[in-house]
Amino acid sequence: MPAMKHELPVENRVIELISTLQGAGFEAYIVGGAIRDLLLGRRPKDYDISTAATPEEVRNVFGRRSARIIGKRFRLVHVRHGGELFEVSTFRRAPSPESAAVGPDGRKHEELPEHMILSDNSFGTAEEDAWRRDFTVNALFYDPVRSELIDHTGQGIDDIRSGVVRAIGNPRLRFEEDPVRMLRALKLVGQYDFSFDAATENALFAMLPLIRHAAPSRLSLELEKILSSSYGDKHLLAFHDYGLLEYFLPEIDTAWGSPVCEYALNLFNERNCRVAEGIYRNSISLAMATLALPFVEQQCGSAVGTLWKNSPDARAAIAGVLDRLFRPQTMMNRMTLSAERVLQLQALFGEPKSRPEQLMESRSYAHSRELLLIRTAVQEGDVAELERLWPPVGARRRGGRNDGRNAEGEEGGGRRPRRRRHRSRRGKEPES
């Protein structure tokens, strides 16, 4: 597929990084989701770079202080450039069956699906790299130095314009090679309101149980990405609609449709709208606490009581809810502990004897205040009055002025973001 001239608004630091690799004699492109976002008129969350240089050659180009090789199953380089961290991968080709079936530890895993890829470090050309990717909308390559867009599959640009998630090659084989691709496919459906082509949708329904074979660390990382995204509620909706949620977060799937789960999703949606508008930052612990709050209230009681106060029983109950809600995924301890503290403080906001000066000393006050405003907005309460009663950290020290920013310098504010509706998107069963 010949390169097409196309101007995309790429950040200068990305162009500089690509230019540095090309100046060292290596072919290099922006790949994947960043191109998709740019073509859709969205600002990319990050940029992934792919190059003909091996990880060692990339490190030599940028120096050991700026470049670090990571990964075993898929080796790549983290390059710090212009104050930002970029992932730079080497062009891959489809691994041979022999190498794909052997993990980084050198041992074969006979109990796993026959074609599951356990090692993916067979380097190749840019075109080989495109054809081994998951979906056509993720297989575009862009050279920002020459302003050239390359669509090796010949379908990526059209599928982005049409909003279609289409697996490259045999979709069943693609999902068996890496079951996490099913999760990523559904994130595209949820976040972009894309739809599947028939073959990819049928394959996804047939292969869903294989998600159990995905590495737990990779699934936990995907959950962190969902919680830090401003589209997390839409991702969970797509997971439920297509049957993945029962494998990924079974506790939430079981509760789906109940009043407590609907409340949790509305809170999560409110938080995500505020993140999208730049009112809050994308804190994973706040997202965890937001989703868990209705389940904690269900167990501990929504009214302030002895169980929900800062007692051993309360802490144990909250920790238990968080553990059940996000199982089987394993969240980092610091995130879970932070979410626990945010939830513990919620009861204290309703205590007549609680004073802002006392609670503002808590390390979790900023996020606890954010959750208080989120739940008040969803319940159609007086957010402005709560903001006056519970100012951002530092407001009292500045003489009582509420400048609308919390401890992290984020803007607070009582603006009511647009609430999304949670509706099932699947209107038919998969074709046989």
C-alpha positions as CSV (number, residue, x, y, z in Angstrom):
1,M,0.0,0.0,0.0
2,P,1.6,3.3,-1.1
3,A,2.0,6.1,1.4
4,M,-0.6,8.9,1.2
5,K,0.2,12.6,1.9
6,H,-1.8,13.6,5.0
7,E,-1.3,16.4,7.5
8,L,-2.0,15.4,11.1
9,P,-1.6,17.7,14.1
10,V,1.2,15.8,15.8
11,E,3.0,17.3,18.8
12,N,6.5,18.7,18.1
13,R,8.2,16.5,20.7
14,V,6.9,13.4,18.9
15,I,8.1,14.7,15.6
16,E,11.5,15.3,17.1
17,L,11.7,11.7,18.5
18,I,10.8,10.2,15.1
19,S,13.2,12.5,13.4
20,T,16.0,11.4,15.8
21,L,15.5,7.8,14.9
22,Q,15.3,8.5,11.2
23,G,18.4,10.6,11.4
24,A,20.2,7.6,13.0
25,G,19.3,5.6,9.9
26,F,16.1,3.7,11.2
27,E,12.7,3.6,9.7
28,A,10.2,5.0,12.3
29,Y,6.5,5.8,12.6
30,I,3.7,6.7,14.9
31,V,1.5,3.6,15.2
32,G,-1.8,2.5,16.6
33,G,-4.4,4.4,18.6
34,A,-2.8,7.9,18.3
35,I,-3.4,7.9,14.5
36,R,-7.0,6.6,15.0
37,D,-7.7,9.5,17.4
38,L,-6.1,12.1,15.2
39,L,-8.1,11.0,12.2
40,L,-11.3,11.2,14.4
41,G,-10.4,14.7,15.5
42,R,-9.5,13.7,19.0
43,R,-6.4,14.4,21.1
44,P,-4.4,11.3,21.6
45,K,-3.8,10.2,25.2
46,D,-0.3,9.1,24.2
47,Y,1.8,8.2,21.2
48,D,3.3,4.8,20.5
49,I,6.3,4.7,18.2
50,S,7.5,1.7,16.1
51,T,10.8,1.5,14.4
52,A,13.2,-0.8,12.6
53,A,15.7,-0.3,15.3
54,T,16.1,-3.1,17.9
55,P,15.6,-2.3,21.6
56,E,19.4,-2.1,22.0
57,E,19.8,0.2,19.0
58,V,17.0,2.5,20.3
59,R,18.8,2.7,23.7
60,N,22.0,3.5,21.9
61,V,20.4,6.3,19.9
62,F,18.9,8.0,23.0
63,G,21.4,6.9,25.6
64,R,21.0,4.8,28.7
65,R,19.9,7.7,30.9
66,S,16.9,8.4,28.6
67,A,16.0,4.9,27.3
68,R,15.2,1.8,29.3
69,I,14.4,-1.6,27.9
70,I,11.4,-3.3,29.5
71,G,9.3,-6.4,29.1
72,K,9.9,-10.1,28.5
73,R,7.0,-11.4,26.4
74,F,7.2,-8.2,24.3
75,R,10.4,-6.2,24.7
76,L,10.2,-2.5,24.0
77,V,11.9,0.7,25.2
78,H,10.7,3.5,27.4
79,V,12.2,6.7,26.1
80,R,12.0,9.9,28.0
81,H,12.0,12.8,25.6
82,G,10.9,16.4,26.0
83,G,9.7,15.7,29.6
84,E,7.4,12.8,28.4
85,L,7.7,9.1,28.4
86,F,7.2,7.3,25.1
87,E,6.9,3.6,24.3
88,V,9.1,2.6,21.3
89,S,8.7,-0.9,19.9
90,T,10.6,-2.7,17.2
91,F,8.7,-3.9,14.1
92,R,7.5,-7.5,14.6
93,R,6.5,-10.3,12.3
94,A,4.1,-13.1,13.2
95,P,6.1,-15.4,15.4
96,S,6.7,-19.0,14.4
97,P,4.5,-21.6,16.2
98,E,7.6,-23.0,17.9
99,S,8.7,-19.6,19.4
100,A,5.2,-18.4,20.1
101,A,4.5,-21.5,22.3
102,V,7.5,-20.9,24.6
103,G,7.2,-18.3,27.3
104,P,10.0,-16.0,28.6
105,D,11.0,-18.6,31.1
106,G,11.8,-21.1,28.3
107,R,9.0,-23.5,29.2
108,K,6.0,-24.6,27.2
109,H,2.6,-24.2,28.6
110,E,0.6,-27.2,27.3
111,E,-2.6,-26.3,29.2
112,L,-3.0,-23.0,27.2
113,P,-4.8,-22.6,23.9
114,E,-2.9,-24.1,21.0
115,H,-2.1,-20.8,19.2
116,M,-1.7,-18.5,22.2
117,I,1.4,-16.3,21.8
118,L,3.6,-16.4,24.8
119,S,6.7,-14.8,23.3
120,D,6.5,-12.0,20.6
121,N,10.0,-10.9,19.9
122,S,10.4,-11.9,16.3
123,F,11.5,-8.8,14.6
124,G,10.4,-8.0,11.0
125,T,9.5,-5.2,8.6
126,A,6.9,-2.4,9.0
127,E,4.5,-4.2,6.7
128,E,4.9,-7.5,8.6
129,D,4.3,-5.6,11.8
130,A,1.0,-4.1,10.4
131,W,-0.3,-7.5,9.4
132,R,0.3,-9.1,12.8
133,R,-1.6,-6.4,14.6
134,D,-5.1,-7.0,16.1
135,F,-7.6,-4.7,14.2
136,T,-7.5,-2.7,11.0
137,V,-8.2,0.6,12.9
138,N,-5.0,0.0,14.9
139,A,-2.7,-0.9,12.0
140,L,-2.1,2.5,10.5
141,F,1.5,4.0,10.3
142,Y,2.2,7.7,10.2
143,D,5.4,9.4,9.4
144,P,5.1,13.0,10.8
145,V,8.4,14.1,9.3
146,R,7.2,13.4,5.8
147,S,3.4,13.8,6.6
148,E,2.8,10.3,5.1
149,L,0.0,7.9,6.2
150,I,0.3,4.2,5.4
151,D,-2.5,1.7,5.5
152,H,-1.0,-1.7,4.8
153,T,-4.2,-3.6,5.3
154,G,-6.1,-1.3,2.9
155,Q,-9.1,-1.2,5.3
156,G,-8.0,0.8,8.3
157,I,-8.9,4.3,7.1
158,D,-12.3,3.2,5.8
159,D,-13.0,1.3,9.0
160,I,-12.2,4.3,11.1
161,R,-14.5,6.5,9.0
162,S,-17.3,3.9,9.2
163,G,-16.7,3.0,12.9
164,V,-16.0,-0.7,12.3
165,V,-13.9,-3.0,14.5
166,R,-12.5,-5.6,12.1
167,A,-9.9,-8.2,13.1
168,I,-6.9,-8.6,10.7
169,G,-6.9,-12.0,9.2
170,N,-8.8,-14.9,10.9
171,P,-10.6,-13.3,13.9
172,R,-10.8,-16.6,15.9
173,L,-7.1,-17.0,15.5
174,R,-6.4,-13.4,16.5
175,F,-8.4,-13.9,19.8
176,E,-6.8,-17.2,20.5
177,E,-3.3,-15.8,20.0
178,D,-4.0,-13.1,22.6
179,P,-7.4,-13.2,24.5
180,V,-6.8,-9.6,25.8
181,R,-7.6,-8.5,22.2
182,M,-11.3,-9.2,23.0
183,L,-11.1,-6.7,25.8
184,R,-9.5,-4.1,23.7
185,A,-12.0,-4.7,20.9
186,L,-14.8,-4.0,23.3
187,K,-13.1,-0.9,24.6
188,L,-13.2,0.4,21.0
189,V,-16.9,-0.3,20.9
190,G,-17.6,1.4,24.2
191,Q,-15.3,4.4,23.8
192,Y,-15.9,5.2,20.1
193,D,-19.4,3.7,19.7
194,F,-17.9,1.5,17.0
195,S,-19.6,-1.7,15.9
196,F,-18.1,-5.1,14.9
197,D,-18.1,-6.6,11.5
198,A,-20.0,-9.9,11.5
199,A,-17.0,-12.2,11.5
200,T,-15.2,-10.4,14.3
201,E,-18.4,-10.3,16.5
202,N,-19.1,-14.0,16.0
203,A,-15.5,-14.9,16.8
204,L,-15.6,-12.8,20.0
205,F,-18.7,-14.5,21.3
206,A,-17.2,-17.9,20.5
207,M,-13.9,-17.2,22.2
208,L,-14.9,-15.3,25.3
209,P,-14.0,-18.1,27.8
210,L,-10.4,-17.8,26.6
211,I,-10.1,-14.6,28.6
212,R,-9.4,-16.8,31.6
213,H,-6.1,-17.7,30.1
214,A,-4.8,-14.1,29.9
215,A,-2.0,-13.2,32.3
216,P,-3.5,-11.7,35.5
217,S,-1.0,-8.9,35.4
218,R,-2.2,-7.8,31.9
219,L,-5.8,-7.9,32.9
220,S,-5.1,-5.9,36.1
221,L,-3.2,-3.3,34.0
222,E,-6.2,-3.1,31.6
223,L,-8.5,-2.4,34.6
224,E,-6.2,0.4,35.8
225,K,-6.5,1.9,32.3
226,I,-10.3,1.7,32.4
227,L,-10.5,3.3,35.8
228,S,-8.1,6.1,34.8
229,S,-10.0,6.8,31.6
230,S,-12.9,9.2,31.2
231,Y,-14.8,6.4,29.3
232,G,-14.6,3.7,31.9
233,D,-18.4,3.5,32.4
234,K,-18.9,3.0,28.6
235,H,-16.2,0.3,28.7
236,L,-18.0,-1.6,31.4
237,L,-21.3,-1.2,29.5
238,A,-19.8,-2.8,26.4
239,F,-18.2,-5.6,28.5
240,H,-21.6,-6.4,30.0
241,D,-23.5,-6.2,26.6
242,Y,-21.1,-8.7,25.1
243,G,-20.7,-11.0,28.0
244,L,-17.1,-10.2,29.0
245,L,-17.9,-8.6,32.3
246,E,-18.8,-11.9,34.0
247,Y,-15.2,-13.0,33.4
248,F,-13.6,-9.6,34.1
249,L,-15.5,-8.2,37.1
250,P,-18.1,-10.9,38.1
251,E,-19.3,-9.1,41.2
252,I,-20.3,-6.1,39.1
253,D,-21.8,-8.3,36.4
254,T,-24.0,-10.1,39.0
255,A,-25.2,-6.8,40.4
256,W,-25.9,-5.3,37.0
257,G,-29.4,-3.8,36.6
258,S,-29.9,-3.6,40.4
259,P,-30.5,-0.2,42.0
260,V,-27.1,-0.3,43.8
261,C,-25.2,-1.0,40.5
262,E,-27.2,1.7,38.6
263,Y,-26.2,4.2,41.3
264,A,-22.6,3.1,41.1
265,L,-22.6,3.5,37.3
266,N,-24.2,7.0,37.6
267,L,-21.5,8.0,40.1
268,F,-18.8,6.6,37.9
269,N,-20.3,8.4,34.9
270,E,-20.4,11.7,36.8
271,R,-16.7,11.3,37.8
272,N,-15.8,10.5,34.2
273,C,-17.5,13.5,32.9
274,R,-15.6,15.7,35.3
275,V,-12.3,14.1,34.3
276,A,-13.2,14.7,30.6
277,E,-13.9,18.4,31.3
278,G,-10.7,18.8,33.2
279,I,-12.4,19.4,36.6
280,Y,-10.8,16.3,38.2
281,R,-7.6,14.4,37.4
282,N,-7.9,10.7,36.4
283,S,-7.2,9.2,39.8
284,I,-7.6,5.4,39.9
285,S,-8.2,5.3,43.7
286,L,-11.0,7.9,43.3
287,A,-12.6,5.8,40.5
288,M,-12.4,2.7,42.7
289,A,-14.0,4.6,45.6
290,T,-16.7,6.0,43.3
291,L,-17.7,2.6,42.0
292,A,-17.6,1.0,45.5
293,L,-19.5,3.7,47.4
294,P,-23.0,2.3,46.8
295,F,-21.9,-1.2,47.7
296,V,-20.3,0.1,50.9
297,E,-23.5,1.9,51.7
298,Q,-25.5,-1.3,51.0
299,Q,-23.4,-3.2,53.5
300,C,-22.7,-0.5,56.1
301,G,-25.8,1.6,55.8
302,S,-26.1,4.9,54.0
303,A,-26.7,6.8,57.3
304,V,-23.8,7.6,59.5
305,G,-23.5,4.9,62.1
306,T,-21.0,3.1,64.2
307,L,-20.1,0.6,61.5
308,W,-19.1,3.2,59.0
309,K,-17.1,5.4,61.3
310,N,-13.3,5.0,61.4
311,S,-13.3,1.8,63.3
312,P,-11.7,-1.7,62.7
313,D,-15.1,-3.0,61.7
314,A,-15.6,-0.3,59.2
315,R,-12.2,-0.6,57.7
316,A,-12.6,-4.4,57.4
317,A,-16.1,-4.0,55.8
318,I,-14.8,-1.4,53.3
319,A,-11.8,-3.5,52.4
320,G,-14.0,-6.5,51.9
321,V,-16.2,-4.6,49.5
322,L,-13.3,-3.4,47.4
323,D,-11.8,-6.9,47.3
324,R,-15.0,-8.5,46.1
325,L,-15.9,-5.7,43.7
326,F,-12.6,-5.8,41.7
327,R,-11.8,-9.5,42.0
328,P,-10.3,-11.4,40.2
329,Q,-8.1,-8.4,39.3
330,T,-5.4,-7.5,41.7
331,M,-5.1,-3.7,42.3
332,M,-1.9,-2.2,43.7
333,N,-2.0,-1.9,47.5
334,R,-1.5,1.9,47.5
335,M,-4.5,2.4,45.2
336,T,-6.7,0.1,47.4
337,L,-5.6,1.7,50.6
338,S,-6.2,5.2,49.2
339,A,-9.7,4.2,48.0
340,E,-10.4,2.8,51.5
341,R,-9.4,6.1,53.1
342,V,-11.6,8.1,50.7
343,L,-14.6,5.9,51.6
344,Q,-13.9,6.1,55.3
345,L,-14.1,9.9,55.3
346,Q,-17.5,10.0,53.6
347,A,-19.3,9.3,56.8
348,L,-17.4,12.1,58.6
349,F,-18.7,14.7,56.2
350,G,-22.2,14.1,57.7
351,E,-21.1,14.3,61.3
352,P,-22.4,17.4,63.1
353,K,-19.1,17.6,65.1
354,S,-16.8,17.3,62.0
355,R,-15.0,20.5,61.2
356,P,-13.3,21.3,57.9
357,E,-10.1,22.3,59.6
358,Q,-9.8,18.7,61.0
359,L,-10.7,16.8,57.9
360,M,-8.5,18.9,55.7
361,E,-5.5,17.6,57.5
362,S,-6.3,14.1,56.1
363,R,-4.1,13.0,53.2
364,S,-7.3,11.8,51.5
365,Y,-9.4,14.9,52.0
366,A,-9.1,16.2,48.4
367,H,-10.4,13.0,46.8
368,S,-13.0,12.5,49.6
369,R,-14.3,16.0,48.9
370,E,-14.5,15.2,45.2
371,L,-16.5,12.0,45.9
372,L,-18.8,14.0,48.2
373,L,-19.5,16.5,45.3
374,I,-20.0,13.7,42.8
375,R,-22.6,11.9,45.0
376,T,-24.3,15.2,45.7
377,A,-24.5,16.1,42.0
378,V,-26.0,12.7,41.1
379,Q,-28.6,13.1,43.9
380,E,-29.5,16.6,42.6
381,G,-28.3,18.2,45.9
382,D,-26.8,21.6,46.5
383,V,-23.3,21.3,45.3
384,A,-22.5,25.0,45.7
385,E,-23.4,24.9,49.4
386,L,-21.2,21.9,50.0
387,E,-18.3,23.6,48.3
388,R,-18.7,26.5,50.7
389,L,-18.9,24.2,53.7
390,W,-16.0,22.0,52.6
391,P,-13.5,24.1,50.7
392,P,-10.5,22.8,48.8
393,V,-7.3,22.2,50.7
394,G,-5.5,25.5,51.3
395,A,-8.6,27.7,50.9
396,R,-8.9,28.4,54.7
397,R,-5.2,29.1,54.9
398,R,-5.5,31.7,52.2
399,G,-8.1,33.6,54.3
400,G,-11.1,31.6,53.4
401,R,-11.0,32.2,49.7
402,N,-12.2,29.2,47.7
403,D,-10.3,29.3,44.4
404,G,-11.9,26.1,43.1
405,R,-8.8,24.0,43.3
406,N,-8.1,20.9,45.4
407,A,-4.8,19.7,47.0
408,E,-3.4,18.6,43.6
409,G,-4.2,22.0,42.0
410,E,-7.2,20.5,40.1
411,E,-10.2,22.7,39.5
412,G,-13.2,21.9,41.7
413,G,-16.4,23.6,40.9
414,G,-20.1,22.6,40.9
415,R,-20.8,22.6,37.2
416,R,-23.0,19.7,36.4
417,P,-21.4,17.7,33.5
418,R,-23.6,16.0,30.9
419,R,-24.7,12.6,32.3
420,R,-24.5,9.7,29.9
421,R,-27.3,7.1,29.8
422,H,-26.5,3.4,30.3
423,R,-28.3,1.4,27.6
424,S,-27.7,-2.0,26.2
425,R,-26.2,-1.7,22.7
426,R,-26.6,-5.3,21.5
427,G,-29.8,-5.7,19.6
428,K,-29.3,-9.3,18.3
429,E,-27.7,-12.5,19.0
430,P,-24.5,-13.4,17.1
431,E,-24.9,-15.1,13.8
432,S,-24.2,-18.8,13.6
